[in-house]
Protein backbone atom coordinates (compact mmCIF):
# COMPACT_ATOMS: atom_id res chain seq x y z
CA UNK A 1 0.00 0.00 0.00
CA UNK A 2 1.26 3.47 -0.91
CA UNK A 3 -0.19 6.88 -0.02
CA UNK A 4 0.28 10.25 -1.72
CA UNK A 5 -0.92 13.60 -0.37
CA UNK A 6 -0.83 16.93 -2.18
CA UNK A 7 -2.17 20.30 -1.10
CA UNK A 8 -2.41 23.86 -2.36
CA UNK A 9 -4.39 27.10 -2.29
CA UNK A 10 -6.93 27.79 -5.04
CA UNK A 11 -7.80 31.42 -5.70
CA UNK A 12 -11.45 32.04 -6.42
CA UNK A 13 -13.53 35.01 -7.51
CA UNK A 14 -16.49 36.73 -5.88
CA UNK A 15 -18.94 35.32 -8.43
CA UNK A 16 -21.68 32.75 -8.76
CA UNK A 17 -19.65 30.79 -11.30
CA UNK A 18 -19.18 27.11 -10.39
CA UNK A 19 -15.89 25.50 -9.42
CA UNK A 20 -15.50 22.25 -11.36
CA UNK A 21 -13.40 19.27 -10.28
CA UNK A 22 -11.99 16.58 -12.55
CA UNK A 23 -9.96 13.52 -11.53
CA UNK A 24 -8.61 11.19 -14.18
CA UNK A 25 -7.64 7.64 -13.20
CA UNK A 26 -5.22 6.09 -15.66
CA UNK A 27 -4.07 2.72 -16.96
CA UNK A 28 -7.59 1.25 -16.97
CA UNK A 29 -7.55 0.84 -13.20
CA UNK A 30 -10.66 1.40 -11.07
CA UNK A 31 -11.09 3.89 -8.25
CA UNK A 32 -13.45 5.12 -5.55
CA UNK A 33 -13.41 8.79 -4.45
CA UNK A 34 -15.00 10.58 -1.51
CA UNK A 35 -15.16 14.39 -1.68
CA UNK A 36 -15.71 16.75 1.25
CA UNK A 37 -16.09 20.52 1.44
CA UNK A 38 -15.52 21.74 5.01
CA UNK A 39 -16.22 18.23 6.26
CA UNK A 40 -19.53 17.87 4.39
CA UNK A 41 -19.69 15.11 1.79
CA UNK A 42 -20.56 16.28 -1.69
CA UNK A 43 -19.45 13.10 -3.42
CA UNK A 44 -19.59 9.68 -1.84
CA UNK A 45 -18.08 6.56 -3.38
CA UNK A 46 -17.78 8.13 -6.85
CA UNK A 47 -16.40 5.50 -9.19
CA UNK A 48 -13.41 5.83 -11.50
CA UNK A 49 -12.66 9.12 -13.28
CA UNK A 50 -14.68 12.24 -12.43
CA UNK A 51 -15.33 14.92 -15.03
CA UNK A 52 -16.32 18.47 -14.11
CA UNK A 53 -18.16 17.78 -10.86
CA UNK A 54 -19.45 21.04 -9.37
CA UNK A 55 -18.05 21.47 -5.86
CA UNK A 56 -19.78 24.83 -5.27
CA UNK A 57 -19.99 28.43 -6.40
CA UNK A 58 -16.96 30.72 -6.14
CA UNK A 59 -18.59 33.10 -3.65
CA UNK A 60 -19.74 30.23 -1.40
CA UNK A 61 -16.36 28.51 -1.15
CA UNK A 62 -14.18 31.28 0.28
CA UNK A 63 -12.05 30.03 3.23
CA UNK A 64 -13.39 26.49 2.85
CA UNK A 65 -11.37 23.32 2.42
CA UNK A 66 -11.84 20.69 -0.28
CA UNK A 67 -10.61 17.17 0.48
CA UNK A 68 -10.60 14.39 -2.11
CA UNK A 69 -9.72 10.87 -0.94
CA UNK A 70 -9.26 8.39 -3.77
CA UNK A 71 -8.42 4.71 -3.60
CA UNK A 72 -7.10 3.25 -6.86
CA UNK A 73 -7.25 -0.53 -7.26
CA UNK A 74 -4.83 -2.36 -9.54
CA UNK A 75 -7.12 -4.64 -11.55
CA UNK A 76 -5.30 -4.74 -14.88
CA UNK A 77 -3.29 -7.94 -15.43
CA UNK A 78 -1.01 -6.26 -18.01
CA UNK A 79 0.24 -3.41 -15.80
CA UNK A 80 0.74 -2.58 -12.15
CA UNK A 81 0.85 1.17 -12.80
CA UNK A 82 -1.73 3.53 -11.34
CA UNK A 83 -2.11 7.25 -11.98
CA UNK A 84 -4.12 10.15 -10.59
CA UNK A 85 -4.56 13.48 -12.38
CA UNK A 86 -6.33 16.29 -10.44
CA UNK A 87 -7.77 19.47 -12.01
CA UNK A 88 -9.90 22.40 -10.80
CA UNK A 89 -11.35 25.14 -12.98
CA UNK A 90 -13.82 27.99 -12.68
CA UNK A 91 -11.84 30.14 -10.23
CA UNK A 92 -9.17 32.74 -10.96
CA UNK A 93 -7.22 30.17 -13.04
CA UNK A 94 -7.14 26.49 -13.96
CA UNK A 95 -5.24 24.37 -11.43
CA UNK A 96 -3.66 21.09 -12.39
CA UNK A 97 -1.22 19.20 -10.21
CA UNK A 98 1.48 17.16 -11.90
CA UNK A 99 0.06 13.71 -12.63
CA UNK A 100 0.89 11.22 -9.87
CA UNK A 101 1.97 7.79 -11.04
CA UNK A 102 2.91 4.75 -8.99
CA UNK A 103 3.68 1.12 -9.79
CA UNK A 104 2.34 -1.29 -7.16
CA UNK A 105 4.32 -4.41 -6.30
CA UNK A 106 1.55 -6.99 -6.60
CA UNK A 107 -1.55 -7.49 -8.70
CA UNK A 108 -4.58 -6.29 -6.72
CA UNK A 109 -2.67 -3.78 -4.57
CA UNK A 110 -4.17 -0.36 -3.82
CA UNK A 111 -2.84 3.20 -3.79
CA UNK A 112 -4.35 6.04 -1.74
CA UNK A 113 -4.33 9.54 -3.25
CA UNK A 114 -5.42 12.56 -1.18
CA UNK A 115 -5.74 16.15 -2.40
CA UNK A 116 -6.47 19.07 -0.06
CA UNK A 117 -7.36 22.53 -1.37
CA UNK A 118 -8.00 25.74 0.56
CA UNK A 119 -10.21 28.19 -1.36
CA UNK A 120 -9.12 31.84 -1.01
C-alpha positions, 0 to 999 in steps of 0.5 A, spaced: 500 500 500 502 506 498 499 513 499 500 520 496 498 527 499 498 533 495 495 540 497 495 547 495 491 554 495 486 555 489 484 562 488 477 564 487 472 570 484 467 573 488 462 570 483 456 565 482 460 561 477 461 554 479 468 551 481 469 544 477 473 538 479 476 533 474 480 527 476 482 522 471 484 515 473 489 512 468 491 505 466 484 502 466 484 501 473 478 502 477 477 507 483 473 510 488 473 517 491 470 521 496 469 528 496 468 533 502 467 541 502 468 543 510 467 536 512 460 535 508 460 530 503 458 532 496 461 526 493 460 519 496 463 513 493 464 516 486 467 511 481 473 511 476 474 518 473 470 524 475 469 529 469 467 536 471 463 535 478 461 542 481 463 542 488 460 549 489 460 556 487 466 561 487 462 566 492 460 560 497 467 557 497 471 562 500 475 560 506 473 552 505 477 546 504 476 541 499 478 534 500 478 528 495 480 521 498 481 516 492 483 509 492 485 506 486 485 498 485 490 495 480 485 490 476 489 490 470 493 484 469 497 487 463 500 493 468 501 494 475 501 502 474 496 507 477 495 514 476 491 520 478 490 526 475 487 532 479 484 538 475 480 544 478 477 550 474 472 555 474 476 560 479 481 565 478 485 560 473 485 552 472 489 548 477 492 542 475 497 538 479 502 534 476 500 527 474 501 522 480 503 515 477 505 509 482 507 502 480 504 497 485 508 491 487 503 486 486 496 485 482 490 487 486 494 492 490 491 499 492 494 506 492 491 512 496 491 519 493 489 525 497 488 532 495 487 538 499 485 545 497 483 551 501 479 556 497 481 563 497 
